[in-house]
């Protein structure tokens, strides 16, 4: 089904990013398939989710710089 196809494309893209240390250039074909398989609102949501999940992981490991934390605190909330 449509949702499953989207999720599989997302998972393949994310695996590529994981294997290539977030180098998006190495994963262009997976990105194109991801964008072709999902509505743009889903792509945006999943991009934000991945970014947030990475941030949470880095925060838990103490790898987030204090400047990054300060800038996040200054951003308006929705």
mmCIF file of the N, C-alpha and C atoms, coordinates in Angstrom:
data_MODEL
# 
_entry.id   MODEL 
# 
loop_
_atom_site.group_PDB 
_atom_site.id 
_atom_site.type_symbol 
_atom_site.label_atom_id 
_atom_site.label_alt_id 
_atom_site.label_comp_id 
_atom_site.label_asym_id 
_atom_site.label_entity_id 
_atom_site.label_seq_id 
_atom_site.pdbx_PDB_ins_code 
_atom_site.Cartn_x 
_atom_site.Cartn_y 
_atom_site.Cartn_z 
_atom_site.occupancy 
_atom_site.B_iso_or_equiv 
_atom_site.pdbx_formal_charge 
_atom_site.auth_seq_id 
_atom_site.auth_comp_id 
_atom_site.auth_asym_id 
_atom_site.auth_atom_id 
_atom_site.pdbx_PDB_model_num 
ATOM 1   N N  . UNK A 1 1  ? 0.832  -1.189 0.000  1.00 0.00 ? 1  UNK A N  1 
ATOM 2   C CA . UNK A 1 1  ? 0.000  0.000  0.000  1.00 0.00 ? 1  UNK A CA 1 
ATOM 3   C C  . UNK A 1 1  ? 0.876  1.252  0.000  1.00 0.00 ? 1  UNK A C  1 
ATOM 4   N N  . UNK A 1 2  ? 0.245  2.393  -0.194 1.00 0.00 ? 2  UNK A N  1 
ATOM 5   C CA . UNK A 1 2  ? 0.959  3.657  -0.379 1.00 0.00 ? 2  UNK A CA 1 
ATOM 6   C C  . UNK A 1 2  ? 1.813  4.024  0.838  1.00 0.00 ? 2  UNK A C  1 
ATOM 7   N N  . UNK A 1 3  ? 1.244  3.898  2.010  1.00 0.00 ? 3  UNK A N  1 
ATOM 8   C CA . UNK A 1 3  ? 1.964  4.241  3.241  1.00 0.00 ? 3  UNK A CA 1 
ATOM 9   C C  . UNK A 1 3  ? 3.184  3.337  3.433  1.00 0.00 ? 3  UNK A C  1 
ATOM 10  N N  . UNK A 1 4  ? 2.984  2.068  3.206  1.00 0.00 ? 4  UNK A N  1 
ATOM 11  C CA . UNK A 1 4  ? 4.086  1.113  3.372  1.00 0.00 ? 4  UNK A CA 1 
ATOM 12  C C  . UNK A 1 4  ? 5.220  1.404  2.389  1.00 0.00 ? 4  UNK A C  1 
ATOM 13  N N  . UNK A 1 5  ? 4.873  1.741  1.149  1.00 0.00 ? 5  UNK A N  1 
ATOM 14  C CA . UNK A 1 5  ? 5.879  2.086  0.139  1.00 0.00 ? 5  UNK A CA 1 
ATOM 15  C C  . UNK A 1 5  ? 6.676  3.315  0.583  1.00 0.00 ? 5  UNK A C  1 
ATOM 16  N N  . UNK A 1 6  ? 5.977  4.298  1.122  1.00 0.00 ? 6  UNK A N  1 
ATOM 17  C CA . UNK A 1 6  ? 6.626  5.513  1.621  1.00 0.00 ? 6  UNK A CA 1 
ATOM 18  C C  . UNK A 1 6  ? 7.587  5.171  2.757  1.00 0.00 ? 6  UNK A C  1 
ATOM 19  N N  . UNK A 1 7  ? 7.112  4.413  3.722  1.00 0.00 ? 7  UNK A N  1 
ATOM 20  C CA . UNK A 1 7  ? 7.944  4.077  4.877  1.00 0.00 ? 7  UNK A CA 1 
ATOM 21  C C  . UNK A 1 7  ? 9.180  3.271  4.476  1.00 0.00 ? 7  UNK A C  1 
ATOM 22  N N  . UNK A 1 8  ? 9.021  2.362  3.532  1.00 0.00 ? 8  UNK A N  1 
ATOM 23  C CA . UNK A 1 8  ? 10.173 1.583  3.065  1.00 0.00 ? 8  UNK A CA 1 
ATOM 24  C C  . UNK A 1 8  ? 11.200 2.485  2.388  1.00 0.00 ? 8  UNK A C  1 
ATOM 25  N N  . UNK A 1 9  ? 10.718 3.435  1.581  1.00 0.00 ? 9  UNK A N  1 
ATOM 26  C CA . UNK A 1 9  ? 11.633 4.377  0.919  1.00 0.00 ? 9  UNK A CA 1 
ATOM 27  C C  . UNK A 1 9  ? 12.345 5.244  1.954  1.00 0.00 ? 9  UNK A C  1 
ATOM 28  N N  . UNK A 1 10 ? 11.609 5.679  2.977  1.00 0.00 ? 10 UNK A N  1 
ATOM 29  C CA . UNK A 1 10 ? 12.213 6.466  4.060  1.00 0.00 ? 10 UNK A CA 1 
ATOM 30  C C  . UNK A 1 10 ? 13.281 5.651  4.779  1.00 0.00 ? 10 UNK A C  1 
ATOM 31  N N  . UNK A 1 11 ? 12.945 4.427  5.116  1.00 0.00 ? 11 UNK A N  1 
ATOM 32  C CA . UNK A 1 11 ? 13.889 3.567  5.837  1.00 0.00 ? 11 UNK A CA 1 
ATOM 33  C C  . UNK A 1 11 ? 15.147 3.308  5.020  1.00 0.00 ? 11 UNK A C  1 
ATOM 34  N N  . UNK A 1 12 ? 14.998 3.096  3.712  1.00 0.00 ? 12 UNK A N  1 
ATOM 35  C CA . UNK A 1 12 ? 16.164 2.885  2.848  1.00 0.00 ? 12 UNK A CA 1 
ATOM 36  C C  . UNK A 1 12 ? 17.035 4.135  2.806  1.00 0.00 ? 12 UNK A C  1 
ATOM 37  N N  . UNK A 1 13 ? 16.404 5.295  2.719  1.00 0.00 ? 13 UNK A N  1 
ATOM 38  C CA . UNK A 1 13 ? 17.154 6.554  2.700  1.00 0.00 ? 13 UNK A CA 1 
ATOM 39  C C  . UNK A 1 13 ? 17.901 6.742  4.017  1.00 0.00 ? 13 UNK A C  1 
ATOM 40  N N  . UNK A 1 14 ? 17.212 6.511  5.126  1.00 0.00 ? 14 UNK A N  1 
ATOM 41  C CA . UNK A 1 14 ? 17.844 6.678  6.432  1.00 0.00 ? 14 UNK A CA 1 
ATOM 42  C C  . UNK A 1 14 ? 18.989 5.686  6.628  1.00 0.00 ? 14 UNK A C  1 
ATOM 43  N N  . UNK A 1 15 ? 18.833 4.452  6.155  1.00 0.00 ? 15 UNK A N  1 
ATOM 44  C CA . UNK A 1 15 ? 19.921 3.469  6.248  1.00 0.00 ? 15 UNK A CA 1 
ATOM 45  C C  . UNK A 1 15 ? 21.140 3.952  5.478  1.00 0.00 ? 15 UNK A C  1 
ATOM 46  N N  . UNK A 1 16 ? 20.883 4.504  4.293  1.00 0.00 ? 16 UNK A N  1 
ATOM 47  C CA . UNK A 1 16 ? 21.984 5.032  3.485  1.00 0.00 ? 16 UNK A CA 1 
ATOM 48  C C  . UNK A 1 16 ? 22.699 6.154  4.236  1.00 0.00 ? 16 UNK A C  1 
ATOM 49  N N  . UNK A 1 17 ? 21.937 7.058  4.832  1.00 0.00 ? 17 UNK A N  1 
ATOM 50  C CA . UNK A 1 17 ? 22.549 8.143  5.606  1.00 0.00 ? 17 UNK A CA 1 
ATOM 51  C C  . UNK A 1 17 ? 23.370 7.593  6.767  1.00 0.00 ? 17 UNK A C  1 
ATOM 52  N N  . UNK A 1 18 ? 22.825 6.602  7.453  1.00 0.00 ? 18 UNK A N  1 
ATOM 53  C CA . UNK A 1 18 ? 23.549 5.986  8.575  1.00 0.00 ? 18 UNK A CA 1 
ATOM 54  C C  . UNK A 1 18 ? 24.865 5.368  8.104  1.00 0.00 ? 18 UNK A C  1 
ATOM 55  N N  . UNK A 1 19 ? 24.820 4.686  6.981  1.00 0.00 ? 19 UNK A N  1 
ATOM 56  C CA . UNK A 1 19 ? 26.009 3.999  6.471  1.00 0.00 ? 19 UNK A CA 1 
ATOM 57  C C  . UNK A 1 19 ? 27.035 4.969  5.888  1.00 0.00 ? 19 UNK A C  1 
ATOM 58  N N  . UNK A 1 20 ? 26.598 6.168  5.525  1.00 0.00 ? 20 UNK A N  1 
ATOM 59  C CA . UNK A 1 20 ? 27.483 7.145  4.890  1.00 0.00 ? 20 UNK A CA 1 
ATOM 60  C C  . UNK A 1 20 ? 27.708 8.388  5.740  1.00 0.00 ? 20 UNK A C  1 
ATOM 61  N N  . UNK A 1 21 ? 27.557 8.240  7.050  1.00 0.00 ? 21 UNK A N  1 
ATOM 62  C CA . UNK A 1 21 ? 27.824 9.333  7.998  1.00 0.00 ? 21 UNK A CA 1 
ATOM 63  C C  . UNK A 1 21 ? 27.098 10.624 7.620  1.00 0.00 ? 21 UNK A C  1 
ATOM 64  N N  . UNK A 1 22 ? 25.814 10.480 7.282  1.00 0.00 ? 22 UNK A N  1 
ATOM 65  C CA . UNK A 1 22 ? 24.933 11.611 6.956  1.00 0.00 ? 22 UNK A CA 1 
ATOM 66  C C  . UNK A 1 22 ? 25.330 12.351 5.678  1.00 0.00 ? 22 UNK A C  1 
ATOM 67  N N  . UNK A 1 23 ? 26.142 11.742 4.835  1.00 0.00 ? 23 UNK A N  1 
ATOM 68  C CA . UNK A 1 23 ? 26.544 12.370 3.570  1.00 0.00 ? 23 UNK A CA 1 
ATOM 69  C C  . UNK A 1 23 ? 25.408 12.232 2.556  1.00 0.00 ? 23 UNK A C  1 
ATOM 70  N N  . UNK A 1 24 ? 24.629 13.291 2.403  1.00 0.00 ? 24 UNK A N  1 
ATOM 71  C CA . UNK A 1 24 ? 23.447 13.263 1.542  1.00 0.00 ? 24 UNK A CA 1 
ATOM 72  C C  . UNK A 1 24 ? 23.796 13.062 0.076  1.00 0.00 ? 24 UNK A C  1 
ATOM 73  N N  . UNK A 1 25 ? 24.977 13.490 -0.326 1.00 0.00 ? 25 UNK A N  1 
ATOM 74  C CA . UNK A 1 25 ? 25.412 13.310 -1.716 1.00 0.00 ? 25 UNK A CA 1 
ATOM 75  C C  . UNK A 1 25 ? 25.496 11.823 -2.078 1.00 0.00 ? 25 UNK A C  1 
ATOM 76  N N  . UNK A 1 26 ? 25.876 10.999 -1.114 1.00 0.00 ? 26 UNK A N  1 
ATOM 77  C CA . UNK A 1 26 ? 26.001 9.559  -1.352 1.00 0.00 ? 26 UNK A CA 1 
ATOM 78  C C  . UNK A 1 26 ? 24.640 8.866  -1.447 1.00 0.00 ? 26 UNK A C  1 
ATOM 79  N N  . UNK A 1 27 ? 23.589 9.571  -1.046 1.00 0.00 ? 27 UNK A N  1 
ATOM 80  C CA . UNK A 1 27 ? 22.268 8.947  -0.933 1.00 0.00 ? 27 UNK A CA 1 
ATOM 81  C C  . UNK A 1 27 ? 21.219 9.600  -1.830 1.00 0.00 ? 27 UNK A C  1 
ATOM 82  N N  . UNK A 1 28 ? 21.658 10.282 -2.869 1.00 0.00 ? 28 UNK A N  1 
ATOM 83  C CA . UNK A 1 28 ? 20.726 11.026 -3.719 1.00 0.00 ? 28 UNK A CA 1 
ATOM 84  C C  . UNK A 1 28 ? 19.647 10.144 -4.343 1.00 0.00 ? 28 UNK A C  1 
ATOM 85  N N  . UNK A 1 29 ? 20.014 8.964  -4.824 1.00 0.00 ? 29 UNK A N  1 
ATOM 86  C CA . UNK A 1 29 ? 19.002 8.113  -5.463 1.00 0.00 ? 29 UNK A CA 1 
ATOM 87  C C  . UNK A 1 29 ? 17.957 7.653  -4.446 1.00 0.00 ? 29 UNK A C  1 
ATOM 88  N N  . UNK A 1 30 ? 18.392 7.400  -3.204 1.00 0.00 ? 30 UNK A N  1 
ATOM 89  C CA . UNK A 1 30 ? 17.445 7.019  -2.161 1.00 0.00 ? 30 UNK A CA 1 
ATOM 90  C C  . UNK A 1 30 ? 16.553 8.203  -1.782 1.00 0.00 ? 30 UNK A C  1 
ATOM 91  N N  . UNK A 1 31 ? 17.134 9.394  -1.774 1.00 0.00 ? 31 UNK A N  1 
ATOM 92  C CA . UNK A 1 31 ? 16.360 10.598 -1.466 1.00 0.00 ? 31 UNK A CA 1 
ATOM 93  C C  . UNK A 1 31 ? 15.289 10.829 -2.539 1.00 0.00 ? 31 UNK A C  1 
ATOM 94  N N  . UNK A 1 32 ? 15.672 10.664 -3.789 1.00 0.00 ? 32 UNK A N  1 
ATOM 95  C CA . UNK A 1 32 ? 14.717 10.852 -4.879 1.00 0.00 ? 32 UNK A CA 1 
ATOM 96  C C  . UNK A 1 32 ? 13.571 9.851  -4.786 1.00 0.00 ? 32 UNK A C  1 
ATOM 97  N N  . UNK A 1 33 ? 13.880 8.617  -4.473 1.00 0.00 ? 33 UNK A N  1 
ATOM 98  C CA . UNK A 1 33 ? 12.843 7.603  -4.315 1.00 0.00 ? 33 UNK A CA 1 
ATOM 99  C C  . UNK A 1 33 ? 11.952 7.929  -3.119 1.00 0.00 ? 33 UNK A C  1 
ATOM 100 N N  . UNK A 1 34 ? 12.545 8.366  -2.039 1.00 0.00 ? 34 UNK A N  1 
ATOM 101 C CA . UNK A 1 34 ? 11.804 8.783  -0.844 1.00 0.00 ? 34 UNK A CA 1 
ATOM 102 C C  . UNK A 1 34 ? 10.826 9.901  -1.196 1.00 0.00 ? 34 UNK A C  1 
ATOM 103 N N  . UNK A 1 35 ? 11.306 10.928 -1.888 1.00 0.00 ? 35 UNK A N  1 
ATOM 104 C CA . UNK A 1 35 ? 10.450 12.056 -2.250 1.00 0.00 ? 35 UNK A CA 1 
ATOM 105 C C  . UNK A 1 35 ? 9.368  11.654 -3.246 1.00 0.00 ? 35 UNK A C  1 
ATOM 106 N N  . UNK A 1 36 ? 9.676  10.707 -4.123 1.00 0.00 ? 36 UNK A N  1 
ATOM 107 C CA . UNK A 1 36 ? 8.693  10.250 -5.108 1.00 0.00 ? 36 UNK A CA 1 
ATOM 108 C C  . UNK A 1 36 ? 7.642  9.331  -4.485 1.00 0.00 ? 36 UNK A C  1 
ATOM 109 N N  . UNK A 1 37 ? 7.978  8.715  -3.360 1.00 0.00 ? 37 UNK A N  1 
ATOM 110 C CA . UNK A 1 37 ? 7.094  7.728  -2.738 1.00 0.00 ? 37 UNK A CA 1 
ATOM 111 C C  . UNK A 1 37 ? 6.203  8.297  -1.644 1.00 0.00 ? 37 UNK A C  1 
ATOM 112 N N  . UNK A 1 38 ? 6.490  9.515  -1.199 1.00 0.00 ? 38 UNK A N  1 
ATOM 113 C CA . UNK A 1 38 ? 5.773  10.089 -0.056 1.00 0.00 ? 38 UNK A CA 1 
ATOM 114 C C  . UNK A 1 38 ? 5.237  11.478 -0.388 1.00 0.00 ? 38 UNK A C  1 
ATOM 115 N N  . UNK A 1 39 ? 4.111  11.858 0.218  1.00 0.00 ? 39 UNK A N  1 
ATOM 116 C CA . UNK A 1 39 ? 3.651  13.245 0.087  1.00 0.00 ? 39 UNK A CA 1 
ATOM 117 C C  . UNK A 1 39 ? 4.697  14.186 0.693  1.00 0.00 ? 39 UNK A C  1 
ATOM 118 N N  . UNK A 1 40 ? 4.810  15.377 0.145  1.00 0.00 ? 40 UNK A N  1 
ATOM 119 C CA . UNK A 1 40 ? 5.831  16.327 0.605  1.00 0.00 ? 40 UNK A CA 1 
ATOM 120 C C  . UNK A 1 40 ? 5.683  16.644 2.094  1.00 0.00 ? 40 UNK A C  1 
ATOM 121 N N  . UNK A 1 41 ? 4.458  16.679 2.586  1.00 0.00 ? 41 UNK A N  1 
ATOM 122 C CA . UNK A 1 41 ? 4.275  16.956 4.020  1.00 0.00 ? 41 UNK A CA 1 
ATOM 123 C C  . UNK A 1 41 ? 4.868  15.835 4.868  1.00 0.00 ? 41 UNK A C  1 
ATOM 124 N N  . UNK A 1 42 ? 4.788  14.603 4.382  1.00 0.00 ? 42 UNK A N  1 
ATOM 125 C CA . UNK A 1 42 ? 5.383  13.477 5.105  1.00 0.00 ? 42 UNK A CA 1 
ATOM 126 C C  . UNK A 1 42 ? 6.900  13.561 5.057  1.00 0.00 ? 42 UNK A C  1 
ATOM 127 N N  . UNK A 1 43 ? 7.439  13.909 3.887  1.00 0.00 ? 43 UNK A N  1 
ATOM 128 C CA . UNK A 1 43 ? 8.892  14.040 3.736  1.00 0.00 ? 43 UNK A CA 1 
ATOM 129 C C  . UNK A 1 43 ? 9.410  15.078 4.725  1.00 0.00 ? 43 UNK A C  1 
ATOM 130 N N  . UNK A 1 44 ? 8.734  16.217 4.782  1.00 0.00 ? 44 UNK A N  1 
ATOM 131 C CA . UNK A 1 44 ? 9.124  17.281 5.715  1.00 0.00 ? 44 UNK A CA 1 
ATOM 132 C C  . UNK A 1 44 ? 9.058  16.781 7.154  1.00 0.00 ? 44 UNK A C  1 
ATOM 133 N N  . UNK A 1 45 ? 7.976  16.107 7.492  1.00 0.00 ? 45 UNK A N  1 
ATOM 134 C CA . UNK A 1 45 ? 7.816  15.567 8.850  1.00 0.00 ? 45 UNK A CA 1 
ATOM 135 C C  . UNK A 1 45 ? 8.937  14.576 9.184  1.00 0.00 ? 45 UNK A C  1 
ATOM 136 N N  . UNK A 1 46 ? 9.201  13.648 8.280  1.00 0.00 ? 46 UNK A N  1 
ATOM 137 C CA . UNK A 1 46 ? 10.231 12.638 8.540  1.00 0.00 ? 46 UNK A CA 1 
ATOM 138 C C  . UNK A 1 46 ? 11.622 13.260 8.622  1.00 0.00 ? 46 UNK A C  1 
ATOM 139 N N  . UNK A 1 47 ? 11.893 14.279 7.792  1.00 0.00 ? 47 UNK A N  1 
ATOM 140 C CA . UNK A 1 47 ? 13.182 14.981 7.873  1.00 0.00 ? 47 UNK A CA 1 
ATOM 141 C C  . UNK A 1 47 ? 13.353 15.621 9.251  1.00 0.00 ? 47 UNK A C  1 
ATOM 142 N N  . UNK A 1 48 ? 12.297 16.289 9.721  1.00 0.00 ? 48 UNK A N  1 
ATOM 143 C CA . UNK A 1 48 ? 12.360 16.938 11.035 1.00 0.00 ? 48 UNK A CA 1 
ATOM 144 C C  . UNK A 1 48 ? 12.488 15.905 12.143 1.00 0.00 ? 48 UNK A C  1 
ATOM 145 N N  . UNK A 1 49 ? 11.782 14.796 12.005 1.00 0.00 ? 49 UNK A N  1 
ATOM 146 C CA . UNK A 1 49 ? 11.851 13.736 13.015 1.00 0.00 ? 49 UNK A CA 1 
ATOM 147 C C  . UNK A 1 49 ? 13.265 13.163 13.097 1.00 0.00 ? 49 UNK A C  1 
ATOM 148 N N  . UNK A 1 50 ? 13.879 12.907 11.950 1.00 0.00 ? 50 UNK A N  1 
ATOM 149 C CA . UNK A 1 50 ? 15.243 12.357 11.959 1.00 0.00 ? 50 UNK A CA 1 
ATOM 150 C C  . UNK A 1 50 ? 16.204 13.333 12.623 1.00 0.00 ? 50 UNK A C  1 
ATOM 151 N N  . UNK A 1 51 ? 16.090 14.599 12.255 1.00 0.00 ? 51 UNK A N  1 
ATOM 152 C CA . UNK A 1 51 ? 16.962 15.617 12.838 1.00 0.00 ? 51 UNK A CA 1 
ATOM 153 C C  . UNK A 1 51 ? 16.791 15.669 14.361 1.00 0.00 ? 51 UNK A C  1 
ATOM 154 N N  . UNK A 1 52 ? 15.549 15.622 14.820 1.00 0.00 ? 52 UNK A N  1 
ATOM 155 C CA . UNK A 1 52 ? 15.271 15.667 16.255 1.00 0.00 ? 52 UNK A CA 1 
ATOM 156 C C  . UNK A 1 52 ? 15.787 14.407 16.956 1.00 0.00 ? 52 UNK A C  1 
ATOM 157 N N  . UNK A 1 53 ? 15.577 13.253 16.335 1.00 0.00 ? 53 UNK A N  1 
ATOM 158 C CA . UNK A 1 53 ? 16.054 11.999 16.933 1.00 0.00 ? 53 UNK A CA 1 
ATOM 159 C C  . UNK A 1 53 ? 17.579 11.993 17.072 1.00 0.00 ? 53 UNK A C  1 
ATOM 160 N N  . UNK A 1 54 ? 18.274 12.509 16.059 1.00 0.00 ? 54 UNK A N  1 
ATOM 161 C CA . UNK A 1 54 ? 19.735 12.599 16.125 1.00 0.00 ? 54 UNK A CA 1 
ATOM 162 C C  . UNK A 1 54 ? 20.141 13.554 17.240 1.00 0.00 ? 54 UNK A C  1 
ATOM 163 N N  . UNK A 1 55 ? 19.458 14.688 17.329 1.00 0.00 ? 55 UNK A N  1 
ATOM 164 C CA . UNK A 1 55 ? 19.746 15.657 18.388 1.00 0.00 ? 55 UNK A CA 1 
ATOM 165 C C  . UNK A 1 55 ? 19.550 15.030 19.768 1.00 0.00 ? 55 UNK A C  1 
ATOM 166 N N  . UNK A 1 56 ? 18.434 14.318 19.958 1.00 0.00 ? 56 UNK A N  1 
ATOM 167 C CA . UNK A 1 56 ? 18.172 13.675 21.252 1.00 0.00 ? 56 UNK A CA 1 
ATOM 168 C C  . UNK A 1 56 ? 19.264 12.670 21.604 1.00 0.00 ? 56 UNK A C  1 
ATOM 169 N N  . UNK A 1 57 ? 19.685 11.891 20.617 1.00 0.00 ? 57 UNK A N  1 
ATOM 170 C CA . UNK A 1 57 ? 20.744 10.903 20.841 1.00 0.00 ? 57 UNK A CA 1 
ATOM 171 C C  . UNK A 1 57 ? 22.042 11.597 21.249 1.00 0.00 ? 57 UNK A C  1 
ATOM 172 N N  . UNK A 1 58 ? 22.390 12.680 20.538 1.00 0.00 ? 58 UNK A N  1 
ATOM 173 C CA . UNK A 1 58 ? 23.613 13.413 20.859 1.00 0.00 ? 58 UNK A CA 1 
ATOM 174 C C  . UNK A 1 58 ? 23.511 14.065 22.235 1.00 0.00 ? 58 UNK A C  1 
ATOM 175 N N  . UNK A 1 59 ? 22.347 14.578 22.560 1.00 0.00 ? 59 UNK A N  1 
ATOM 176 C CA . UNK A 1 59 ? 22.135 15.200 23.863 1.00 0.00 ? 59 UNK A CA 1 
ATOM 177 C C  . UNK A 1 59 ? 22.323 14.172 24.979 1.00 0.00 ? 59 UNK A C  1 
ATOM 178 N N  . UNK A 1 60 ? 21.765 12.995 24.788 1.00 0.00 ? 60 UNK A N  1 
ATOM 179 C CA . UNK A 1 60 ? 21.891 11.934 25.788 1.00 0.00 ? 60 UNK A CA 1 
ATOM 180 C C  . UNK A 1 60 ? 23.345 11.504 25.972 1.00 0.00 ? 60 UNK A C  1 
ATOM 181 N N  . UNK A 1 61 ? 24.118 11.598 24.912 1.00 0.00 ? 61 UNK A N  1 
ATOM 182 C CA . UNK A 1 61 ? 25.529 11.213 24.980 1.00 0.00 ? 61 UNK A CA 1 
ATOM 183 C C  . UNK A 1 61 ? 26.434 12.375 25.378 1.00 0.00 ? 61 UNK A C  1 
ATOM 184 N N  . UNK A 1 62 ? 25.840 13.546 25.610 1.00 0.00 ? 62 UNK A N  1 
ATOM 185 C CA . UNK A 1 62 ? 26.626 14.713 25.987 1.00 0.00 ? 62 UNK A CA 1 
ATOM 186 C C  . UNK A 1 62 ? 27.416 15.299 24.841 1.00 0.00 ? 62 UNK A C  1 
ATOM 187 N N  . UNK A 1 63 ? 26.940 15.103 23.620 1.00 0.00 ? 63 UNK A N  1 
ATOM 188 C CA . UNK A 1 63 ? 27.675 15.566 22.444 1.00 0.00 ? 63 UNK A CA 1 
ATOM 189 C C  . UNK A 1 63 ? 27.106 16.849 21.841 1.00 0.00 ? 63 UNK A C  1 
ATOM 190 N N  . UNK A 1 64 ? 26.143 17.465 22.500 1.00 0.00 ? 64 UNK A N  1 
ATOM 191 C CA . UNK A 1 64 ? 25.551 18.697 21.978 1.00 0.00 ? 64 UNK A CA 1 
ATOM 192 C C  . UNK A 1 64 ? 26.287 19.879 22.579 1.00 0.00 ? 64 UNK A C  1 
ATOM 193 N N  . UNK A 1 65 ? 26.695 20.795 21.721 1.00 0.00 ? 65 UNK A N  1 
ATOM 194 C CA . UNK A 1 65 ? 27.422 21.972 22.185 1.00 0.00 ? 65 UNK A CA 1 
ATOM 195 C C  . UNK A 1 65 ? 26.458 22.937 22.872 1.00 0.00 ? 65 UNK A C  1 
ATOM 196 N N  . UNK A 1 66 ? 26.951 23.681 23.841 1.00 0.00 ? 66 UNK A N  1 
ATOM 197 C CA . UNK A 1 66 ? 26.094 24.610 24.572 1.00 0.00 ? 66 UNK A CA 1 
ATOM 198 C C  . UNK A 1 66 ? 25.548 25.706 23.669 1.00 0.00 ? 66 UNK A C  1 
ATOM 199 N N  . UNK A 1 67 ? 26.283 26.109 22.642 1.00 0.00 ? 67 UNK A N  1 
ATOM 200 C CA . UNK A 1 67 ? 25.776 27.113 21.702 1.00 0.00 ? 67 UNK A CA 1 
ATOM 201 C C  . UNK A 1 67 ? 24.527 26.608 20.992 1.00 0.00 ? 67 UNK A C  1 
ATOM 202 N N  . UNK A 1 68 ? 24.523 25.337 20.649 1.00 0.00 ? 68 UNK A N  1 
ATOM 203 C CA . UNK A 1 68 ? 23.362 24.740 19.984 1.00 0.00 ? 68 UNK A CA 1 
ATOM 204 C C  . UNK A 1 68 ? 22.163 24.759 20.926 1.00 0.00 ? 68 UNK A C  1 
ATOM 205 N N  . UNK A 1 69 ? 22.375 24.437 22.181 1.00 0.00 ? 69 UNK A N  1 
ATOM 206 C CA . UNK A 1 69 ? 21.288 24.460 23.155 1.00 0.00 ? 69 UNK A CA 1 
ATOM 207 C C  . UNK A 1 69 ? 20.741 25.867 23.328 1.00 0.00 ? 69 UNK A C  1 
ATOM 208 N N  . UNK A 1 70 ? 21.622 26.853 23.407 1.00 0.00 ? 70 UNK A N  1 
ATOM 209 C CA . UNK A 1 70 ? 21.185 28.240 23.561 1.00 0.00 ? 70 UNK A CA 1 
ATOM 210 C C  . UNK A 1 70 ? 20.349 28.684 22.373 1.00 0.00 ? 70 UNK A C  1 
ATOM 211 N N  . UNK A 1 71 ? 20.772 28.345 21.165 1.00 0.00 ? 71 UNK A N  1 
ATOM 212 C CA . UNK A 1 71 ? 20.019 28.762 19.981 1.00 0.00 ? 71 UNK A CA 1 
ATOM 213 C C  . UNK A 1 71 ? 18.662 28.078 19.931 1.00 0.00 ? 71 UNK A C  1 
ATOM 214 N N  . UNK A 1 72 ? 18.570 26.849 20.394 1.00 0.00 ? 72 UNK A N  1 
ATOM 215 C CA . UNK A 1 72 ? 17.289 26.159 20.420 1.00 0.00 ? 72 UNK A CA 1 
ATOM 216 C C  . UNK A 1 72 ? 16.338 26.797 21.420 1.00 0.00 ? 72 UNK A C  1 
ATOM 217 N N  . UNK A 1 73 ? 16.858 27.246 22.546 1.00 0.00 ? 73 UNK A N  1 
ATOM 218 C CA . UNK A 1 73 ? 16.017 27.889 23.552 1.00 0.00 ? 73 UNK A CA 1 
ATOM 219 C C  . UNK A 1 73 ? 15.457 29.213 23.058 1.00 0.00 ? 73 UNK A C  1 
ATOM 220 N N  . UNK A 1 74 ? 16.169 29.856 22.139 1.00 0.00 ? 74 UNK A N  1 
ATOM 221 C CA . UNK A 1 74 ? 15.733 31.152 21.634 1.00 0.00 ? 74 UNK A CA 1 
ATOM 222 C C  . UNK A 1 74 ? 14.736 31.032 20.493 1.00 0.00 ? 74 UNK A C  1 
ATOM 223 N N  . UNK A 1 75 ? 14.570 29.852 19.920 1.00 0.00 ? 75 UNK A N  1 
ATOM 224 C CA . UNK A 1 75 ? 13.638 29.670 18.812 1.00 0.00 ? 75 UNK A CA 1 
ATOM 225 C C  . UNK A 1 75 ? 12.213 29.669 19.339 1.00 0.00 ? 75 UNK A C  1 
ATOM 226 N N  . UNK A 1 76 ? 11.296 30.280 18.569 1.00 0.00 ? 76 UNK A N  1 
ATOM 227 C CA . UNK A 1 76 ? 9.895  30.274 19.002 1.00 0.00 ? 76 UNK A CA 1 
ATOM 228 C C  . UNK A 1 76 ? 9.318  28.866 18.923 1.00 0.00 ? 76 UNK A C  1 
ATOM 229 N N  . UNK A 1 77 ? 8.440  28.549 19.822 1.00 0.00 ? 77 UNK A N  1 
ATOM 230 C CA . UNK A 1 77 ? 7.770  27.248 19.801 1.00 0.00 ? 77 UNK A CA 1 
ATOM 231 C C  . UNK A 1 77 ? 6.455  27.389 19.064 1.00 0.00 ? 77 UNK A C  1 
ATOM 232 N N  . UNK A 1 78 ? 6.003  26.294 18.498 1.00 0.00 ? 78 UNK A N  1 
ATOM 233 C CA . UNK A 1 78 ? 4.761  26.316 17.716 1.00 0.00 ? 78 UNK A CA 1 
ATOM 234 C C  . UNK A 1 78 ? 3.608  25.851 18.556 1.00 0.00 ? 78 UNK A C  1 
# 
